[in-house]
Amino acid sequence: MLKHTDELKRFLKENSRILLSLKEESYKIQTQRSLQHLFCKVFADNHMQKLYMIVLEYAASCEKACPGSGVVLLKKFAEENDVDCKPIKFKKDLVDKLESLNLSQKTHALLIEVLGFCDKQTKIKVKKSSGQKTYIELLNNYFFKTKNLLRSKKSLLEKDAKTLIIDGYIENVSELHHIFQHFSVHEPSTPFIIFCRGMSDDVLNTISVNNLRGSLNCFPVKVDFDLEGMNMLVDIAVVCDSDVISCTKGDLISSVQIQHLKAIKEFSLVTDGVLIKNDASSKRVEIHIKNLQKKCEETQTDDVNDLLHKRIASLSSNCIEISIPDDINYYSLSKELDEGIRLITAVINGDYNLDKTVDLFHKKLVRRLDETTVCNLY
C-alpha cells in the first residue's frame, strides 16, 4: 500500500498543475478543468485505482466545501511545496484570484463585471440565451425554494398572474371548484399560481386536464412544511402583497373571494423554485425585512438566526443572470463561469476559508487511508 501511495503522489505532482485538458466525448471535444481532468484517469492496478478513488472522493468533498480547495488538497497530499492558501479578504484579492484561475478572456471579463454588482444577498445564475449574444441582466426578482407539482406545466415567464396562498393540503377538488369555475369561464388565459403544502392526485389531475384543454392556466406549487418552509408562505404573501389562507385563522378555501386574489407583475418557475417580480409590494417587503432583522438581533439561538438570514436572503430581490449562446463553446464557458461564481459567492458571503478546509479534509483523508491500510493487512 505504501508503494501505491508513493506512486500516486508522484502522479499527482505531475498532473495537479494541469488546469485545462481536452476530452473527446460523443464526437465533441470538451474542455476539462483541473479536477475534471483528474477524474478521467483510470489505473490498470485495482489497488491503485481504489486508492486513487478514495483520494478523489475527499478532493471532491473538499471542493464542495470551499471553491478551489480540491486541487489544493491533492497538492498537499502529494507533498508539494507551492501550495497557495492565501486568504481572500478584499475585492482586490478576489480579482487577483480570478486572474490566477486561467479562465478565458471572455469569462474573466463577465465575472469582473458581475463582481461589481454583487453583495451578500445576490443570486447569480447562468442560462442559455435565446440568440447568439452574451449578456448580463440585473433582475429584481425574489427567489423561493419550492416544488412545481406539475412537471408538464413549466413556466419561463408569466406576466400579470393571480396568486392564491394556502397554508394547508388541498384534498378535494370541491375546495377550489369556485376558483376553477371563475377562471375557466371568465379568465381562461390568465395565469394563476397556487402556493400550498401539497395537493391530492385528484386535484392535480383536474388541474392538468383543464390546463391541457386550455380552460385553465394554473401553476400548483408546493412549499414544504419543514424548518425553512414553515414561514415561507408568509414571506411569499408579503412579496405578492397578499394574505395567507389558513385554517388556524378560521379561513376556508371554499370561501375565498375571487376579487381578493392579488396580481403580481410576473413569475417564472425554475428548476429549484420560483422567481417572483412584484414592484407593488416593495414597501411592504422593506418593512418585513426590517422586522426580521430586528428578530435576528434579539435571538440568541444560532439555528434560528440562520433561518432568519435565509428568509432575508429570499426577500432581497437582487439577482444576476448571465446569458450565453447555446453553441459549441457553451459547455466550456458554463463550467468556467460556474467555477468563478462559486468563488465569488463564497468570498462575499464569508464562506471562503481555504487553509482550514484543506487541513480538515487532509486529516480525514490520511485517517481514511490508514484505516484502508489496516483493513488490507488483515
N, C-alpha and C positions, 0 to 999 in steps of 0.2 A: 504493500500500500504506500510505503514511503517513497518507493521508486516511482510509482504512478503520480504521487503528489509533486515530486520534483519535476517530472516530465511535464505535468500540467502547468506548473509555474513558469517553466521555460516557454511553453506555448503561449500563455497569456502575456508574458513580457513582449513577445514578438507581435502579438495581434491586438492587444488592448489599445495600442496607439492608433489603430486604423479607425478613422472617423467615417469614411464612406467606402462602400463597395457596391458592386453591381451583381444582380441576380436575375437570371432569365427564368421566367415562370409564365406558363401559358402563352408562349411566344411573345411575351412582353419583357423588356428589360426594365427592372425596377432598382431604384437607388435604395440601399440599405444603410442605416446609420448605427454606428457603434454596437450597441447590444444586439440589434437585429442581425448584424453581420456575424457576431459570435455565436448566436443561437443556431446558425446553419451548419456549424461544424459537427461532424459525426466521426467518432474514433472507431477503428476496427476492433480494438480490445474492449470487451464488455465491461471489465472492471474500470478501465479508464473512462469509458462513456458514462458509467454510473456515477463515478466521482465528479466528472465534468457537469452532469446534470444537477447534482446537489449544489455545486458552486454557482451555477447559473440560476438556480431556484432562489438562492439568497440574494444574488445580484438583482434579479427582477423585483423581489420584495423591497429591497433597499431603494431601488429606483422609484418605486411607487410611493415610498415614504418621503423621499426628497429628490426632486429632479436633478439629474446629473450624477447622483451618488452611486449608481450601479457600476459604471466603469471604474470609478474611483475605488470602490470596494475590491474589484478584480485586481487593480494595480497594487493595492495594499496587500492582498493575499499573495500576489506574485513577488512581493518584497521589492517593489520598485522604489526608487529614491525621489522621483519627481512628482509625488502625489500632491495635488493642489487642493487644499481645504480652506482657502482664504474665505473669511466671512464676507457677506454682501450686506452692507448697512445703508448705502445711499444709492440713489438712482444712477449716479455716475459709475459705481461699482457694477451695477446691473448692466449698463450699456457695455462696459468692458467685457463682462462675462458673455454677453450675447455675441460680441465680436469674436470671442475665442471658440465659439461652437462650430465654426467653419460652415456657416449657413450660406446659401446663395445670396447674391446682392438683393434680389427681389424680396426674399423672405426677411432679410435683415432690415430692409427699408420699411416693410409693412409692420414689423414688430416695434421698431423705434417709433413709428407714428402712433401705434396703439398705446405704447407706453406713456405717451404724452396725455392721454385721456383717462388713464387708469386710476382708480382708488380702491379701497378695501371692498367696496360693495359691487365693483364692476364685474359683470359676467361677459366672458369672451367666447364667441362661437365661430367655427369655420363651417362654411356651407358652399355648395356649388352655385355659381352664378348662372343666370339664365342665358347670358350671352358669352362673348369672348373677352369681356373686360374683367379686370381685377379691381375691386374697390372695397373701401371700409365704410361701414354705415353705423352711425350712432343712433341707438334706439332707446326711447323712453318706455320700455316695457317692464312690467312686473312679472317675475317668474315664480311659479309654484310647482312643486314636485307632485304630480298627480298621475292617474292612470286612465287612459282612454278605454272606456268599456266596450266600444265597438271598433274593432280593428279595421273594418271595412269603411268606417266613416272617419277619414283623416282630413285635417284642415291645414292648408298652408297659410291662409289669411281670410278671416271672415270679418266683415265690417257691419257696424250698427246692429249688433247682436243683442237679443234679450237674455237676461240671466235669471236663473232660479236656483237658490242656495238652500239646501235642505240638510239639516243635521239629523240624519236618520237613514235607515234602509228602506227602500221602496219595494214593497212586496207585491202589491196588486195594481193592475192597470187602472182600476176604478179610481185610485187616488189621484191620478193625473188625467183622468178622462176629460174633464172640462178644459184643461190646458191644451191637450191634443186636439180637442174639438175646435177650439178657437183658432189655433194656428193652421189647422188643415182647411178650415173654411175661409178665414179672413187673411191669414198671412202665411201661405204655404212656402213661400220662398225666403221668408225671414229666418235667419239662423238664430237658434236659441240653445244655450248651453245649460245643462243641469248638473250642478255640483251636489254630490250626496255621498253617503257612506257605502253605497252599493245598491244593486238592483237585481231582482229575480230574473231568471231566464225568460219568463213570460213577458215581463215588462220590456226587456231588451229586445226580444223577438218582435214585439209590437212596434217598437221604435224603428228597428231595422227594416221591417216590411214596408212601413209607411215612408221611410226615407227613400227606399228604392222606388216606390211608387210615385214619389215626388209630391206627396201630400204633406210631408214634414221635412224640416231641415234641422234635425235635432242632434245635439252632441252630448251624450251622457258621460260624465267624468266622475271618477271615484277619488275621494280623499280618505286615506286610511285613518282609522281611529287608533293611532299609535302616539308616542310622545311628541313627534314632530307634527303629526296631522291633527292632534287634539284641538288646537286653537287656529288651525289653518283656515277653516271655514269663516271664522270671524275676520281674519285678515283679508280673505278674498272678498267678503261682503263690503269691507271698507274700500277696497280698490274699485269695486263695481258700484260704489255709492248706493248699496242696497242693504237688506237685512237678512238675517238667518232665520229660516222657518224651523222652529224647534218645539218638540212636544213638551220639553221642560218649561217652556213659556206658555203652554196651553194652546200652541198653534196646531192647526190641522192643514195638511197639504191640500185636501179637497176644498178648503175654504179660501185658498189663495186667490186674490183678486187680480185678474189679468192686467188691469190698468196700473197695478202697483209694481209690475215687473219692469225693472230698470234696464235701459240700453247702455251698452258700452261701445266705445269708439271702434275697437277691433280686438280680435284674439286669434291665436293660432295654436294648434296642438302640435307639439314637438315630441321627439322620441321619449323624453323623460319627464314631460309635464306640459304645462300650459303657459303661454305668454299672453299677457293682457295689457292693452293700452287704453287708458281712460283719463283724459286730461281733466274731465269734470270733477274728479274725486281728489285732485292734488292737495287741496287744503285739508280735507278730512284725513288723508293719508299722512300728511305732515304732523297733524295733531296726534294721530295714533302712534306714530314713531316716537314722538316726544314722551308719550305715556309709557311706552315700552322701555325707552332709555332710562326713565325715572325708576322703573321697576328693577332694571339692571343695577342701578346704583344702590338700591335698597336691599336687594337679596344678597345673602352670604353663601348661597349654595352654587358650586361650580356647574353642576348639571343643569340647573335652572337657568343660570347665566348663559350657558352655551345655547340652549333652546331659544332664549330671548334674542340672542345675537343672530341666530339663523332666521328668526322671524323678521328682524330688522333688515337683514340682507335681502330677503324676498320682497320687502316693501321698498327697497331702494331701486329705482327704475333705470339704473344705468346699465346698458347692455351694448356691447360692440360686436358687430357681425363682420367677419372677413369673408368676402365672396370671391372665389377663384374659379376660373373656367374648368369645365369637366373635359379636359383634354389629356394628352399623353403624359403631361407633367403633373397632373392632379395628385397622384399618389405620393410622389416625392415631396411636392410642395406642402401637402397637408401634413405629412409626417414632420417636416421641418417646423412648420407653424405650431404643431401640437407640442413639440419639444420646447420651443421658445415660450409659448403661452403658459405651459406648466411652470416654467422657471419664473416668469413674471408674476403669476398669481401667487406662487409660494413665497416669494420675496416680499411682495406688497402686503400679504396677509400675515407676515411674520412667521411663516411655517418653514422657512429655509434654514436648516441647521445641519450643514453638510458634515462637519467633522464628528459631531455627536452621533449622527445617524450611521455613518460609516463605521465608527468604533463599535457601536451597539451590534450591528449586523456582522461585523468581523468576529466578534466574540462568540456570537451564536453559531457562525459558520465553523469556526475552529472546534467548538464543542460538539457540533454535529459530526464533523469528520472524525473526531476522536472516538465518538460512540460507534461510528461505522467501522472504524479500525478494530475496535474491541469485538464487535459482532463477527467480523471476518476471521479473527483469531480463534474464536470459539465456535 
